[in-house]
């Protein structure tokens, strides 16, 4: 028996597959940043605004952006608005430029 997916069904499958890869890539970055900074991995995904957590989250945003992910994709995974992600990326860029 052969199954044929409609264009809409195929697009939906590809979207789910892409989101899974984005989440996996960001989770890998989160693990590395948390290991280096000592911040709890779950705290990065939480709404915490503690300075250490926010800084680690901004580093994750920056590194994910450098890895080619969009601000919308990063925001989806970290449960943040894309404008928050862009702010985090700019903040980290400024910190790195000051070094």
GIMO-V139926 format. One record per pair of residues at least 4 apart in sequence whose C-alpha atoms are under 6 Angstrom apart, sorted by the first residue. I is the first residue (numbers start at 0). J is the second residue. D is the distance in whole Angstrom. If there is no record, write none. Layout:
I;J;D
I;J;D
//
This chain:
4;8;6
4;9;6
22;26;6
22;76;6
29;33;6
29;59;6
32;36;6
33;37;5
33;38;5
33;40;6
43;52;6
43;56;5
44;77;5
48;53;6
50;54;6
57;87;5
59;63;6
60;88;6
61;88;5
63;68;6
64;68;5
70;74;6
70;81;5
70;84;6
71;81;5
74;78;5
74;79;4
74;80;5
74;81;5
//
